[in-house]
Amino acid sequence: MCARCWAELAFVSAPVCARCGLGLQAESAADGEAVCGACHVRPPRFDRARAALAYDDASSRLILAFKHASRLEATPLFARWLETAGAALIAEADLIAPAPLHWRRLLWRRYNQAAELARRVARDAGRVYAPDLLVRPKATPSQSGLSAGQRRRNLAGALALNPAWSDRIDGKRVLVVDDVFTTGATAEQAALALRRAGAAAVDVLTVARVERPRPV
């Protein structure tokens, strides 16, 4: 990465919402762990979410190339950023799993960018990598351009636990890895599916997040 591109990146730094990882003003987190207004009004189904970068013009160029243009050489760099931003989540995880793609989209794209990240993070941390823990039995339109409500409706019931893991999930703390946290719709559906299957906790780790509160 050139010096100019590096200088344009906005890394997420403390203080952040203890639940969704949204950046907070220092004074709003003065009394220790604080939650943002959205998480206070409607707590998310996941336990914690963290991200390395703010999703903006600079980070989106990197992530979209990684996601759609086979720029997989970015995997080690993104993984290091994830390992820094999500150190506490990784340390407590029993299983590390990627957000899944529907098989048609996987066939078209040829790889799951979330799986590339999750595999590297799990390997580096010596954690159990569960590439097929979550499945996406329902093909859904792209989330791009959808409102928060449309995203939630689009993903309703779209993620499920792989039955092969049904006797290995009970009581486990799961870390779900993805590329971008936008409204939290994917994170919510992943947490819902895993909690229903018996997971004790579900955390979410992404390369970037949109720096606005979760919709309530």
N, C-alpha and C positions, 0 to 999 in steps of 0.2 A: 504494500500500500504506500502510495506517495505521501509526502509530508502534507500537501494541500488537502488531500482527501481525509487524512487522519485528523487534521485540525478542524474539519467541518463536522466531525462526529460529535454527538451530544450523548455522553454516557449518563445513565441514571445514577444518581448519588443520593445518599441519605440526607435528610430523613425521608422515608417513604411510608405509605400506608401499610400497616402490618398485615393486612389481608390481601389487597390487590396489587400492591407495589407501586401505586401512583405516587409521584413525587409530591411532597408536602412542603409548605412553608416552615421554616425552622421554628417559629413561635407556636405553630399548631401542634408540634411534636415535642414540646418542651418537657412534658411530664412523662416521658418514656414512650413506649409503643403507643401509637395513635392510629386511628382508622379514618379514612376519608368520609365525607358526608354520604356518598353513595353506598358505601359498605355499612355505614351505621344504619341507614334507612332500610337497605335490603342486603343483608349479609350474603356473600356468594356461597355456592355449594362447595367450592374448593376451599381448602384451608389457607393457603398462601400462594401468591403469584409474584414472581420476580422477573425482571428483564434487564438486559445489559445496556441497551440503547433506547433513546427516544426514536420513534418512527417518524422520520422526516425525509426531506429530499435526499440528503446525504446517505442515510442508512438504507432508504428504500432502493437506491440504485444498486447497492451491494446485495441486498436480500433478493430482489427480483431477478438479478442475474444468477444467483445461487439457486433460486427456485425454478426458474423457467429456461435458463440457458446453459444448464449443465456445468456451471462454474463451481464444481465440487472442490476445487483447490482451496476454496475459502473455508472448508470444514474445520481444519485445525485451528484457524484463527477464531472463528465463531465459537468453537468449543472452549477455547481458553477464556473468552469473554463470559460465556455461560458459567464456567467453573468459578470465576471470580464473583459474578453477580449472585449466583445461587449456591455458594459454598455451604451455607447452613442447611439448605434443602437437600443437597446431594449427600451430605454427611448423615442425614437421618433417613434417607430413602432405603427401603428394602428392595424395591423394584424400580427400574427406570424404563419408561415406555414412550414411544413416539405417538403423537396424534396421528391417527390412521387416515389413509386415502381409500376411496372406493376403488375396487379393482380396475374399473374402466379407466379412471383417471391415472392410476398407477401404470397401466399398460400404455397409455398415451404419453405420459411424462417420462416413463422408464425408471424412475426412482422416486422415493419419498424423501424429501429434503429433511423432514423432521426425524426420520429414521437415521439418516446419516449423522445428524447432530447427537441424537440420543445414544447411538452406538459408541461414538467417540467419547462422550462424557462418561458413560458407564464403564468403558474400558479404562479410562484414565483414573477413575475413582475406585476401581475394583468392586463395582456394584453389579447386581444381577441385571442384565439387559433382557427385556421382555418385548421383542419386536412385534409380536402378534397378540399382545395382551388385549388391546382394543381393536375392534373391527368396525368397518363402516358398511353395514349391509344395505343402507339406503343411499342411492345416488341422488345428490342434491346439486342444484345450480351453484355456480361460483358465488362466493360471498362478496366479491368485489362490487362496490357501488350500492350495496344494500344498507338500509337503515338498521339501527340496533334492533328494533322490533322485527323487521324482516329477517334479520340474521337468526334471531331466536326461533322464529317460526320455521325457517328454512332447515335448521338443524334439529328440530324436535324429533327425537327418536332415531336420529341418524347414527349415533354411536352406541356400541354395545360391547359387553365383555365377551371375548372369545371363549366358548364353552370349554375348550381345552384347559383353561386356567381356573375353572370354577372351584376346584378343590385346593387351589394354591394361593388364593387371594385373601382369604379371611384373616383379618387382623393385620394385614400388611399396610405399610405406608408407601404410597406410590407417587413417583415424580413423573409427570407428563411433560414431554419436551415438544416445543413447536417453534415455528419461526417468528410469528408476530401475534401479539395480543392486541386485538382491536377493541371489541366490545366485551370480550370474555365469553361469548356464546359457545365457542368450541370448548373452552375450559369448563364451563358449567355443565355441558352435556357429558364430557368425559368424567367429571366428578360424580355426576348423577349415576352414570352406568356403573362406576367402580364402587360407589357407596352402597348401591343396591345389592351388589354382589358380595359385600362384606368387608371391603377395604376399611381400615381404621382411619386413614387420612389420605387426602389427595392434594399434592402441591403441583404448581405449574411453573415452568421455566421457559422463557422465550428469548430470542436474540434481541427483539425490539418490542416496544409497546407504544400505542398511541397515547400521548400525554393529555388525556382528558378523562374525567371520572366515568366509571361504569354507569350506564343508564339504569335508573331505578324503576 
